[in-house]
Amino acid sequence: MTNKPVDIGDPDRLYTVTGGRSEADDTFDLVTLIVSECEPTAGMQSEHVRILELCRHPTALVEVSAELGLPITVVRILLGDLHDMGRISARHPRAARSVAALPETALLQEVLHGLRNL
């Protein structure tokens, strides 16, 4: 049995899909939720069409990449194109609040005790 190399996609195809670009904008985090703002139109690139279809409901960038079978960088480039055209919106994850803004441990323990007594 021979080991096959990992298929990372045909470089020529990826070059064509991205229009020769290899640098992606870091605007999109791996967990950024992508939402379609419109339906696909005739003449759109097939990958753009598929993204718009996948993102009818909020979908994380990493899920889009997995569904398309394309590297994260390529998906970021495609999402940047769609975002610039106003065809998608991005919902970035909220930053974690500071520890000082979290409720006191004693209060949480009282709530837990009250729930157990129910």
Secondary structure, DSSP 8 states (H G I E B T S, - for coil): ----------HHHHHHHTTT-----TTS-TT-EEEE-S---TT--HHHHHHHHHTTS-EEHHHHHHHHT--HHHHHHHHHHHHHTTSEEEE-------GGGS--HHHHHHHHHHHHH-
